[in-house]
Amino acid sequence: MGKTGAAPTEHKEHKEIQAPKKATASATGGCTAKGCRHHEDRFGFCTEHYEQFKFGLIKRTGEEVPDYEKKFEHYQAFRARQRAHKVA
């Protein structure tokens, strides 16, 4: 009947921390690049954005890289050289 002197312990609820969900192509059925509504072709990107992803212009999440402008100039020159070789 007596108290033992121990204070009752409070159980704290543990909240699970989840990473924010990324927009994946499988969930939307389209390209993951920002603002693109084309059908996904490879790795969640349409054909054009897949090439930009491989060149390093956009991240896997579809966002632009910090030095996008510099890389985009190189990408345009690369594409121009490719078109010149196909015509010749």
C-alpha positions as CSV (number, residue, x, y, z in Angstrom):
1,M,0.0,0.0,0.0
2,G,2.9,2.3,0.4
3,K,4.6,4.1,-2.3
4,T,8.1,3.0,-3.3
5,G,9.2,6.5,-4.0
6,A,9.8,5.9,-7.7
7,A,8.3,8.5,-10.0
8,P,6.1,7.1,-12.7
9,T,7.9,7.0,-16.0
10,E,6.4,8.8,-19.0
11,H,6.6,7.1,-22.3
12,K,7.3,9.4,-25.1
13,E,5.9,8.7,-28.5
14,H,8.6,8.2,-31.1
15,K,7.7,9.8,-34.4
16,E,9.1,8.2,-37.4
17,I,11.1,10.6,-39.5
18,Q,10.6,10.0,-43.2
19,A,12.4,11.5,-46.1
20,P,10.2,13.7,-48.3
21,K,8.8,11.7,-51.2
22,K,10.3,12.5,-54.5
23,A,8.2,12.7,-57.7
24,T,9.1,9.5,-59.5
25,A,8.2,8.8,-63.1
26,S,6.5,5.5,-62.1
27,A,4.1,7.4,-59.9
28,T,3.3,10.1,-62.4
29,G,3.8,8.2,-65.6
30,G,5.8,11.0,-67.1
31,C,9.2,12.6,-67.2
32,T,10.6,13.6,-63.8
33,A,12.3,16.8,-65.2
34,K,10.7,19.9,-63.8
35,G,7.8,21.1,-66.0
36,C,8.0,18.3,-68.5
37,R,4.9,16.4,-69.4
38,H,6.3,13.9,-71.9
39,H,6.1,10.2,-71.4
40,E,9.1,8.6,-69.7
41,D,11.5,6.7,-71.9
42,R,14.5,5.8,-69.8
43,F,15.3,6.1,-66.1
44,G,12.2,8.3,-65.6
45,F,13.1,10.9,-68.2
46,C,11.9,11.6,-71.7
47,T,14.5,11.2,-74.5
48,E,15.6,14.9,-74.4
49,H,15.9,15.1,-70.6
50,Y,17.7,11.7,-70.5
51,E,20.4,13.2,-72.7
52,Q,20.6,16.2,-70.5
53,F,20.8,14.0,-67.4
54,K,23.6,12.0,-68.9
55,F,25.4,15.2,-69.8
56,G,25.1,16.5,-66.2
57,L,22.6,19.3,-66.8
58,I,19.9,17.9,-64.4
59,K,20.0,15.8,-61.3
60,R,18.2,12.5,-60.9
61,T,15.3,14.3,-59.2
62,G,14.9,16.5,-62.3
63,E,16.3,19.7,-60.8
64,E,18.9,21.8,-62.6
65,V,22.5,21.6,-61.3
66,P,24.1,24.7,-59.8
67,D,26.3,25.5,-62.8
68,Y,23.5,24.8,-65.3
69,E,24.2,27.8,-67.6
70,K,27.9,26.9,-68.1
71,K,27.1,23.2,-68.8
72,F,24.2,24.2,-71.1
73,E,26.5,26.1,-73.4
74,H,28.8,23.1,-73.7
75,Y,25.7,20.9,-74.3
76,Q,24.5,23.2,-77.1
77,A,28.0,23.1,-78.7
78,F,28.1,19.3,-78.4
79,R,24.6,19.0,-80.0
80,A,25.7,21.3,-82.9
81,R,28.8,19.1,-83.5
82,Q,26.6,16.0,-83.5
83,R,24.2,17.5,-86.1
84,A,27.1,18.6,-88.3
85,H,28.5,15.0,-88.3
86,K,25.1,13.5,-89.2
87,V,24.7,15.9,-92.2
88,A,28.1,15.2,-93.6
